[in-house]
Amino acid sequence: MRLFFRPWWAKALVVLVLLGAPGAWLLARGAAPADAALVAPVKRGEFRVTVTTSGELRARKFVQITVPANAQQAGAYQMKISTIVPEGTVVKAGDVVADLDRSTLASKLNDVNLALQKAQAVYEQAMLDSALNLSKAREEMKTMELGLEEKKLAKEQSIYEAPTIRRQAEIDYTKADRALAQAKIDYKTKTEQAQAKMREVGADLSRQQSLLKTVQEVMEGFTIKAPAPGMVIYMKEWNGKKRQAGSQVSSWEPTVATLPDLTQMESVTYVNEIDVRKIAVGQPVAITLDADPAKKLTGTVSSVANVGEQRPNTDAKVFEVKITVAEADTTLRPGMTTGNGVRTYAIKDALFVPIEAVTSEGGVSFVYKRDGAGATKQEVETGAMSDDEVVIKRGLEKDDHLLLMPPTGHEKLTLHRLPGALPGAAKPASVGGDTAAKIDVPKKP
């Protein structure tokens, strides 16, 4: 058997190869290109600034289903809904929609009945008193007329008597005549007083009769019927909750539900005070539905509130914005949640980059532009800005690529200024007297 002996350097080479394989693999792995997500190209095309909000669909036109209009006259200020048909029920004109609790008017009805009986009694008493007083006054006048006639006869017969007796007869006749004349005047006054009294008690009686009729009509109206055909949609209260069985309805906010016109819809949204200054009437809107994300609708801003408000459970002030839906769709229903993208600004042809790629320092905006295997620090002039992107007016070209994160050693880069830029806005850092023009970065894979 022959033994083969290798020189020591051959054995050492084999050991180095075996030990170096993992290191070489690690070196090869470390040389892999950087994540492409950290590099963004400069885009060219239409640039849009969009304010995105969520809203809720509702009908622009609708018929209100309300409690009786004269409920306040009957003393019903707060009414409770006993029963109501399910929301979304399609009804015809005259169908029962809801019933209100009548207990609120039961005691009122009893009080009005008692007041009416009292008014009727007062009216009858006043009528009897007036008839009695006037009858007595008429009887007294007849007696006075007879007395006047007697005085007249006595006066005529006194012509054969002494002058004093004639004079006394004349005086008696004059007194009787004047008393009768006064009695007639008093009778006219008593008649007018009786008429005034009857008008007074009659007015109170009519008022009680009218109130009783109103209360009865309101109680009948507590069975609320649909004034027109349509789909029942519950009314929302001030706190955003929908009215339902058990809810209170006031005479100041009498609407229980609505019958919307589903052919004319709008999305009502609330925009914060920072973004509302960008929104104006007439701006186009892209509308999506949470219930059907595949459906795309269009709309237009129809109104923007001038005064902000604070919505329930929020601290920020918001402004109501109404968006008219252009398309008539039978699948749209009030209460559906919408996503509204209001296009507030647009440039047909512009260069724009992600907003993360632009940095500002000392009043100068700049980017880290990829330059072969390295990067340069380039000043840019920016324009309009959206939530995600910003327009670049000068400093970049369409084929440029930008780093979204500052490269290692970025503080050593020299800032490449734009023509006509003011000097001294930013100075490059130096190390050991040498200024680095760029830093090597992995190429785009």
C-alpha positions in Angstrom: 0.0 0.0 0.0 1.4 3.4 -1.0 0.9 6.5 1.1 0.7 9.9 -0.6 2.0 12.8 1.4 0.9 16.4 0.5 3.1 19.4 1.2 2.1 21.5 4.2 1.1 24.5 2.0 -1.5 22.3 0.2 -3.1 21.3 3.4 -3.2 24.9 4.6 -4.9 25.9 1.3 -7.6 23.3 1.8 -8.2 24.6 5.4 -8.4 28.2 4.2 -10.9 27.3 1.5 -13.1 25.4 3.9 -13.0 28.2 6.5 -13.5 30.9 3.9 -16.6 29.5 2.3 -19.0 30.8 4.9 -17.3 34.2 4.9 -17.5 34.4 1.2 -21.2 33.6 1.3 -21.7 36.3 3.9 -19.8 38.8 1.8 -21.8 37.9 -1.3 -25.0 38.3 0.7 -23.9 41.7 2.0 -23.3 42.9 -1.5 -27.0 42.5 -2.4 -28.7 45.6 -3.8 -30.6 47.9 -1.5 -34.4 47.8 -1.1 -36.0 49.3 -4.1 -38.7 50.7 -1.9 -36.2 53.3 -0.6 -35.8 54.7 -4.1 -38.5 56.6 -5.9 -38.6 57.9 -9.5 -39.6 61.4 -10.5 -43.0 61.2 -12.1 -44.4 63.3 -14.9 -48.1 63.7 -15.6 -51.3 65.2 -14.1 -50.8 66.3 -10.5 -53.9 66.4 -8.2 -54.5 67.7 -4.7 -57.3 65.7 -3.2 -59.1 66.1 0.2 -60.4 62.8 1.2 -63.3 62.5 3.7 -66.0 60.1 4.6 -69.7 61.1 4.3 -73.2 59.8 4.5 -75.8 59.6 1.7 -79.1 61.4 2.1 -81.8 62.5 -0.3 -81.7 66.1 -1.5 -85.5 66.2 -1.5 -87.9 64.3 0.9 -91.3 64.4 2.4 -91.4 64.7 6.2 -93.6 62.5 8.4 -94.4 64.6 11.4 -96.4 64.7 14.6 -99.7 66.7 14.4 -98.9 70.3 13.5 -101.2 71.7 16.3 -99.8 69.5 19.0 -98.4 72.5 20.8 -101.8 74.2 20.9 -103.2 71.1 22.6 -100.4 71.3 25.3 -98.4 68.4 23.9 -94.8 69.5 23.9 -93.0 66.2 24.3 -94.4 63.1 22.7 -93.1 59.5 23.0 -93.1 57.1 20.0 -94.9 54.0 21.0 -94.5 52.0 17.8 -93.0 52.6 14.4 -92.6 50.5 11.2 -89.1 49.2 10.5 -86.8 51.5 8.7 -86.7 50.9 5.0 -90.4 49.8 4.8 -92.0 50.9 1.6 -95.4 52.5 2.3 -98.3 53.9 0.4 -100.0 57.2 1.1 -102.3 56.7 4.1 -100.5 53.7 5.6 -99.8 53.9 9.3 -96.2 54.7 10.0 -96.1 55.2 13.8 -98.2 55.6 16.9 -97.5 58.1 19.7 -98.2 57.6 23.4 -101.6 59.1 24.2 -101.2 59.2 27.9 -99.6 62.6 27.6 -103.0 64.0 26.5 -105.3 61.9 28.6 -105.2 64.1 31.6 -105.3 67.2 29.4 -108.5 65.9 27.8 -110.1 65.5 31.2 -109.1 69.0 32.3 -110.5 70.5 29.1 -113.8 68.6 29.5 -114.2 69.9 33.1 -113.3 73.5 31.9 -115.9 73.2 29.1 -118.6 72.1 31.5 -117.8 75.0 33.8 -117.8 77.5 30.9 -121.2 76.2 29.8 -122.6 76.6 33.3 -121.3 80.2 33.5 -122.7 80.9 30.1 -126.2 79.7 31.1 -126.1 81.6 34.4 -125.1 84.8 32.6 -127.9 84.3 30.1 -130.5 83.8 32.9 -129.2 86.8 34.9 -129.4 89.0 31.8 -132.9 87.9 31.0 -134.1 88.5 34.6 -132.5 91.9 34.9 -133.8 93.1 31.6 -137.3 91.7 32.3 -137.4 93.6 35.6 -136.2 96.8 33.9 -139.0 96.5 31.3 -141.6 96.0 34.0 -140.3 99.1 35.9 -140.6 101.2 32.7 -144.2 100.1 32.2 -145.0 101.1 35.7 -143.4 104.4 35.2 -145.3 105.0 32.0 -148.6 104.4 33.9 -147.4 106.8 36.6 -146.5 109.4 34.1 -150.0 109.1 32.6 -151.5 109.6 36.1 -149.4 112.7 36.6 -150.6 114.0 33.3 -154.2 113.6 34.2 -153.6 115.3 37.5 -151.9 118.2 35.8 -154.8 118.6 33.4 -157.3 118.6 36.3 -155.3 121.2 38.3 -156.3 124.0 35.9 -159.3 124.6 38.2 -157.2 124.6 41.3 -155.1 127.2 43.1 -151.9 128.2 41.4 -149.8 126.4 43.9 -151.6 123.2 43.3 -151.2 123.6 39.5 -147.6 124.2 40.0 -147.2 121.1 42.1 -149.0 119.0 39.5 -146.6 120.3 36.8 -143.6 119.5 38.9 -144.9 115.9 39.6 -145.5 115.4 35.9 -142.0 116.6 35.0 -140.4 114.3 37.5 -142.3 111.3 36.2 -141.4 112.1 32.6 -137.7 112.5 33.4 -137.7 109.3 35.5 -139.2 107.4 32.5 -136.6 108.9 30.1 -133.8 107.9 32.4 -135.2 104.4 32.9 -135.2 104.0 29.1 -131.5 105.1 28.9 -130.7 102.7 31.8 -132.5 99.9 30.0 -130.4 100.4 26.9 -127.2 100.4 29.0 -128.3 97.3 30.9 -128.9 95.6 27.5 -125.4 96.5 26.3 -124.0 95.2 29.6 -125.8 91.9 29.2 -124.6 91.6 25.7 -121.0 92.3 26.7 -121.3 89.7 29.5 -122.7 87.1 27.1 -119.9 87.8 24.7 -117.3 87.3 27.4 -118.7 84.1 28.7 -119.5 83.0 25.1 -115.8 83.6 24.1 -114.6 81.5 27.0 -117.1 78.8 26.1 -116.0 78.9 22.4 -112.3 78.7 23.5 -112.9 75.6 25.6 -114.9 74.0 22.8 -112.1 74.8 20.3 -109.5 73.4 22.7 -111.5 70.3 23.2 -111.8 69.8 19.4 -108.0 70.5 19.0 -107.1 67.9 21.7 -109.3 65.3 20.1 -107.9 66.0 16.7 -104.3 65.8 18.0 -105.1 62.5 19.8 -106.5 61.2 16.5 -103.3 62.4 14.8 -101.2 60.4 17.2 -101.7 57.6 14.7 -99.3 59.0 12.2 -99.9 58.1 8.5 -97.7 58.5 5.5 -98.6 61.6 3.5 -97.1 60.1 0.3 -95.7 56.9 -1.0 -92.1 56.0 -0.4 -89.5 54.3 1.8 -89.5 55.2 5.5 -86.2 56.5 6.7 -85.8 57.4 10.4 -85.0 60.9 11.4 -81.7 61.6 13.2 -81.7 63.5 16.4 -79.1 66.2 17.5 -76.8 63.5 18.9 -76.7 61.5 15.7 -79.0 58.7 16.9 -82.0 57.7 14.9 -85.5 58.1 16.3 -87.2 54.8 17.0 -89.7 53.3 19.4 -89.3 54.9 22.8 -87.7 58.2 21.4 -89.1 61.6 22.4 -90.4 64.0 19.7 -90.9 67.6 20.5 -93.3 70.1 18.9 -90.2 72.2 17.9 -88.6 69.2 16.0 -91.7 67.3 14.9 -90.2 65.1 12.2 -90.4 61.4 13.0 -89.2 60.0 9.7 -88.9 61.0 6.1 -89.9 59.7 2.6 -86.8 60.5 0.5 -86.6 61.0 -3.2 -84.0 58.3 -4.1 -83.4 59.8 -7.6 -81.7 62.9 -6.1 -79.0 62.0 -3.6 -76.2 63.9 -1.9 -73.3 63.0 0.4 -73.0 65.1 3.6 -69.5 65.2 5.1 -67.6 67.2 7.6 -64.2 68.6 6.8 -61.7 69.9 9.4 -60.8 73.5 9.6 -57.4 72.9 8.0 -58.7 71.4 4.8 -61.9 73.3 4.4 -60.1 76.4 3.0 -59.1 74.3 0.0 -62.7 73.3 -0.8 -65.0 75.4 -3.0 -68.4 75.0 -4.6 -68.2 73.4 -8.0 -65.1 71.2 -7.4 -65.4 67.7 -8.8 -65.6 64.7 -6.4 -64.9 61.0 -6.8 -67.3 59.0 -4.7 -67.0 55.4 -3.5 -69.4 53.3 -1.4 -68.2 51.3 1.6 -71.0 48.8 0.8 -69.9 48.4 -2.8 -66.2 49.4 -3.3 -66.4 48.5 -6.9 -69.0 51.1 -7.6 -67.5 54.5 -8.7 -69.7 57.6 -8.7 -69.0 61.2 -9.4 -70.3 64.4 -7.8 -69.8 68.1 -7.3 -69.4 70.2 -4.2 -72.8 72.0 -3.9 -72.3 73.9 -0.6 -69.6 74.7 2.1 -70.7 75.9 5.5 -69.4 79.3 6.5 -69.5 78.5 10.2 -67.8 75.6 11.9 -69.4 73.3 14.4 -68.4 70.7 17.0 -69.7 67.2 16.3 -70.6 64.8 19.1 -67.7 63.0 20.7 -65.1 65.1 18.9 -63.0 68.1 20.0 -62.0 69.5 16.6 -64.2 72.0 14.7 -65.5 70.8 11.4 -67.4 72.4 8.5 -70.4 70.8 6.8 -69.9 70.1 3.1 -72.6 68.9 0.7 -71.7 66.9 -2.4 -74.4 66.3 -5.1 -74.2 62.9 -6.6 -74.4 63.1 -10.4 -75.7 59.6 -11.2 -79.1 58.3 -10.3 -78.7 54.8 -9.0 -81.5 52.7 -7.6 -79.1 50.9 -5.3 -78.3 54.0 -3.4 -79.9 54.3 0.1 -79.9 57.1 2.7 -77.4 56.4 5.4 -74.8 54.6 3.3 -71.2 55.6 4.1 -69.3 57.2 1.2 -65.6 57.9 0.6 -65.3 61.4 -1.0 -62.2 62.5 -2.8 -62.6 66.2 -3.5 -60.2 67.4 -6.2 -59.2 70.8 -5.0 -56.3 71.5 -7.4 -54.9 70.0 -10.6 -52.0 70.6 -13.0 -52.2 68.7 -16.3 -48.4 68.4 -16.8 -46.0 68.5 -13.9 -43.1 66.8 -12.3 -43.8 65.5 -8.8 -42.1 63.3 -6.3 -43.0 61.7 -2.9 -43.1 64.3 -0.2 -40.7 62.1 1.9 -38.0 62.7 -0.7 -37.8 66.4 -0.1 -35.9 67.9 2.8 -35.7 71.5 3.9 -32.7 73.0 5.8 -32.0 76.7 6.3 -34.9 77.7 4.1 -33.5 75.6 1.1 -35.4 72.6 -0.2 -33.3 69.7 -1.6 -33.4 66.0 -2.4 -30.9 63.2 -2.5 -30.7 62.3 -6.2 -29.2 59.0 -7.2 -26.2 59.4 -9.4 -24.9 56.1 -10.7 -23.5 54.3 -7.7 -23.7 57.3 -5.5 -26.0 60.2 -4.5 -25.9 64.0 -4.9 -27.6 66.6 -2.8 -29.7 68.7 -5.2 -31.6 71.9 -4.5 -35.1 71.9 -5.9 -37.9 74.5 -6.2 -41.2 73.1 -5.0 -44.7 74.0 -6.0 -48.1 72.6 -5.0 -48.3 69.9 -2.4 -50.7 67.1 -1.6 -50.7 64.8 1.4 -48.3 62.4 -0.4 -46.6 64.2 -3.2 -45.1 67.6 -4.1 -44.6 69.4 -7.4 -41.0 70.1 -8.5 -40.7 73.2 -10.6 -36.9 73.2 -11.0 -33.9 70.9 -10.2 -35.0 67.5 -11.4 -35.8 65.7 -14.6 -38.3 62.9 -15.4 -35.7 60.1 -15.4 -34.1 61.0 -12.1 -34.4 58.7 -9.1 -34.5 59.9 -5.5 -33.6 58.4 -2.1 -36.4 58.5 0.3 -34.0 58.3 3.3 -30.8 60.3 3.7 -27.8 58.1 2.7 -25.0 57.3 5.1 -22.6 60.2 5.4 -25.2 62.7 3.9 -23.7 65.5 6.0 -20.6 65.4 3.8 -22.5 66.0 0.6 -22.1 69.3 -1.3 -25.4 71.0 -2.0 -25.8 71.5 -5.8 -27.6 74.9 -6.1 -30.1 76.0 -8.7 -29.1 78.7 -11.1 -29.8 82.1 -9.6 -30.2 80.7 -6.0 -29.0 82.8 -3.2 -25.6 81.7 -1.8 -24.9 80.7 1.8 -28.2 79.1 2.5 -26.5 75.8 3.2 -22.8 74.8 3.4 -21.4 71.2 2.9 -19.6 69.6 5.9 -16.0 68.7 5.4 -13.9 66.0 7.0 -10.1 66.5 7.1 -10.2 69.4 4.7 -11.8 67.3 1.8 -15.4 67.7 0.8 -17.2 64.6 -0.5 -19.1 65.2 -3.7 -21.2 62.0 -3.4 -21.6 58.8 -1.4 -21.7 55.4 -3.0 -25.0 53.6 -2.7 -26.1 50.3 -4.3 -27.4 50.6 -7.8 -31.1 50.1 -8.5 -31.6 46.4 -9.1 
